[in-house]
Amino acid sequence: MGYIVGALAIGAAALGITGGYRAFVFVRGIMTYKARAKSERVRAPPAFMACACEGSRSFRTKELFRLNDGVMGGKSSSTLEVSGDEVIFTGIINTNGGGFASFRTHGDEDPLGLPASTSDLLVDATGDGQRYKMTLYEADSWEMMRPVWCCDFVATETRATHRLPIHAFRASRQGRPVNPIFSNGTPGLVLAPAKVTGMGFSLSLYTSAGEPNPNFGPGPFKLVIHGVTSSALPARRAAES
C-alpha cells in the first residue's frame, strides 16, 4: 500500500498540488474514491470474459466496477449494468474539471488466461458513434508507475465486431503514451498477453495515441459490450514471434 500512496503523492506534485496538507487531502480523497468505486461491483457475464481460458480462476470470479473522473475531482457520471451476456455502460460526460468515464475488471492477482499466442481481441459492441478505448492491465491500475495498454475503436449504433490486434495496444500512463520507439523502428515496450490481469473500456478526452478524441464533448454516452473473444496465431507463427 505504501508504494501506491507514494505514487499518488508524486501524481499530486505533477498536477501542481503542493504543500503537505493539500497533498494529504488530495491523496486521501483518491484513496476514499478508490475504496468506494471498488465496493460497487457487478458480476462479469461469461461472454465478457470469453477471451479468457475457461479453466482460469479469473474466468470464474471476475467482477466489474466503474472509475470516472471523480477520482481527480471531475463531475462525469456513469452507470454499469449487466443484462444477460451484455454489459451496458451509460452516463454523462462533464468536461468541467474532468473528461473521462470507464469501467474495468476488479482484482489483479491472477492473469486473465489469455494465451501467449493471442494475436487479436474481438470486441462485439454497440455504441453511439464515439471513439472508445479498450484497456488492458498487467497490474493494479492504481499503481501509477506501471503503464496500461490501450487501443481505440469506434462503437457505432449498428452492432459490430471490432478486431483489435495485440500489437496495436499502446502503453500509457494517465492518458499519456509512454512507449518509446527505438532507432530500428521496434517499440520499447511490448504487451505480453499471458501477463494481462485485467481489462476494461473507457470514453476519454484523449485517444490511445494521446491525441484529442474527435467529437468528444459533454453529454450522454452509451456503450454496450455483447462479448469479448480472442484469436491466436497459428502454432508455427506463435513460435516464431
Salt bridges, closest charged atoms under 4 A:
GLU40 OE1 - ARG66 NH2 2.82
GLU63 OE1 - ARG41 NE 2.62
GLU86 OE2 - HIS226 ND1 2.97
ASP108 OD1 - ARG104 NH2 2.66
ASP110 OD2 - ARG57 NH1 3.33
ASP120 OD2 - ARG163 NH1 3.47
ASP124 OD2 - ARG159 NH2 2.56
ASP140 OD2 - LYS38 NZ 3.62
GLU143 OE2 - ARG146 NE 3.22
GLU240 OE2 - ARG236 NE 3.49
